[in-house]
């Protein structure tokens, strides 16, 4: 026999707070590619450093990493996943592979990604300081709120600002570890440390973003507002 408390628990689990958390999880998954995206950005670097550690051949390591990245990109296309996740990793690995082969320095395979990480860290921090947090620009369209959070939803603006600070500081800390290794370490040391720092910082950043946004006010659906306004105009014209 069904327990009388069961329906009450179900209603609580399906309440507005649960809906907000589910929407936040979906938006973060779409924006950052989920666990699969994190793995795809880390595995090619792992392949590169593994091949280079064993063979000490920059060209072989770069071709192996690029080949794997292409396979992962094609797999996303076959599964009809978002194109930006399919191609962003391929382009990043290709850029690093070409840079390493042309320079003859295996450490340069990682330099484009390191510069991107540093630039992104600075962008998160600067935009948070300017009151226009980058994370709100990235996630706003996914929540159908666009930039309405800037002037109409101060609670969400504060959450986006906190989350942008979190991303900026975490990525800055990652850069502070990697760049000294690039300057003074060898390619193998840099490679293994970069692989180790691939997923954990991003998981921490995504988790903190989820915490901040799940506690923030609900987004303002500007698309629904526009549709309602258009419907009202049509009714007024037909009256």
N, C-alpha and C positions, 0 to 999 in steps of 0.2 A: 504494500500500500504506500502511496506517495505521502511523504511527510508534509504537514501543513506549512512548515516554515520554508519549504523549498521555493515556492513561487516568489516569496518575499526576497529571498537571496538573489534569485534571478533578476528581479526588477532592479535591485540595487546594483548588480553587476552591469546591467544594461542602461544605467542612468546617464545623465549628461556628462559626468566626469569621465566615465568609461568611453563614451563617444569621442570626447576631446582627446583622450590619450590615444585612441585608435587612429584618429585623423592625424595626430602628430607623428605617430609611428609611420603611417603611410607616406606622409610628406617627406620625412627624413629618409626613408627607404628610396623614394623616387629621386631625391636630390643627390644622395651620396652613393647610390648603387647597392646598399645593403651589405651584408657579409660577403656576398659574391664579388661585389665591386672592390672591397678591401683586399680580398684574396688575389684578385686579378692584378691589382697594382703592386702586390708584394712578390708573387711567384716569379715573374720574369727576372726581377733583381736577384732572387734566390738562385735561379738557374745560371745567371751570369756569373755570380761570385763562385758558385760550385764548379762550373766549367773552368773558370780562370784559376781557381785554387789548385785544381788537378792538372790542367794542361798548360797553364801559363801562356795561353794563346788568346789575345784580345779579339781577333777576328772570329774565331770559333765560338767564343763565349758570347759575343755580341749577336752573331747570327742565330745561335741557339735561343737566346732570350727573345729576339725579335720574332723568330719562328713560332715560339710558344705564344707570344702576345697575339700574333695573327690568328692562330688557332682559336684562342679564347675569344677574339673579336668575331670570328666567323661563327662560333658557337652561339654567341649572343644574337647574331643576325638570323641564324637558323631558328632559334627559339622566339624570334620576333620581339626581342627585347629592345629597350630604348637605344637609338642609334648613338646618342652622345656617350653612353657607357661603352658601346662597342668600339668606338673609334678613339676616344680620349686616351685610353691606355696604349693603343697601338702607336699613336703619334708620339706619345711621351717616350716610349721605349725606342722607337725608331730614331728620334732625335738624339737620345743618349748613345745609342749604338753607333750612329754615324760620327758623332762628336768623339767618341772613344777611338774609333778606328782611324779617323783623320789625324788625331793628335798623337796617337801611339801611347796614350796614357790611360790605363784601365780605370783610374779614378774618375776620369771625365765622363764615364758612362752614367755616373750618379749626379754629376754637377747640374745638368738642366733641372732635374727634379728637386735638387736641394735649393736652387735659386727660386724655383716656383714656390716651394714651401715657405721660404723666407719672405718672398714678395707677398704671398697670401697672408702670412702672419702680420706683416706691416699694414696691409689693407684692412684686415679685421680690426686692428687696434686704432688706426687713424679714423676709420669710419665710425667706430664706436665713440671716439672722442668728439667727432664732429656732429654727433646726434643723428647720424644717418647710417645705422649699423648694416654692414654688408649682408649679414645673415637674413635680415628682414627683406632685403632686395632679392635674395636667392629664393627664400621660402614663401614670400608673400603671394606670388602667383599660384603656387601649389595649394595654398589655403583659400584661394579665390578672393583674397583681400587686397591684392596688389600692394599699393603704398598707403592704404587707408590707415594703417597702424601709426603712421607718423603724426597725424593731426587729430584722429578721431578715436584712437584706442591707446591711451598712454600706458596702460598695463602691459600690452603686447610690445610696445616700443621698448619699455624697460626690460622685458624678457629677451628681446632680440639684442639689446645692448649688452646684457650680461652674457648671453651666449656668444656674441662676437668677441667679447673680452676673453672668454674661456678658450675659444678657438685660437685667438691671436697669441695668448700667453703659452698655450700648450705647443703650438707650432714653433714659437720663438725658442722655447726650451729645447725642442727637438733640433732646431738649427744650431743652437749653442753647443750641442753635443757633436753634431756631424761635421761642422766646418773646421774645427781644430783637427779632426781626424783627416780631413781632406788635405789640410796644409802640412801636417806633420806625421801622419800615419801612412800606412801603405794601403794598396787597393783592397787586399784581402780583409784587413781590419775594418776599413770603411764599409765594405760590402756587407759583412756579417752584422755589423752594428746597425746599418741602415735597414737590413731585413728585419732585425729584431725590433726596430722602432717603426715598422710599417703599420701594423694593425693596432697595437695597444693605445697610442696617442689618439688615433681616430675614434676608437671605441669610447675612450674617455670623453672626447669632445662631443660625440653624438649623444652619449648618455647624459651629459650635463645639459645639452640643448633640450633633450627630451624632458628633463626635470624642470627647467625654466619655463618651457612652453606649456607643459601639462598643467602647471599651476597658474598660468596667465589667463586673462579673460578670453572668451571665445573670439575667433576672428570675425570681422564684418564681411559678409559675402557681398562684395560690390557687384558681382555679376547678377545675383538674385535681385539686388536693388534696381539695377538697370532694367532687368526684365519686368519687374513690377511697375516701374515708371513708364515703360513703353506700353504695358497693358492698360495702365490708367489713362494714358493719352489716347489709345485706341477707343476705349470706352467713352471718353469725353467727346471724341470726334463723332462717334456713332449716336450720341444722345441728342 
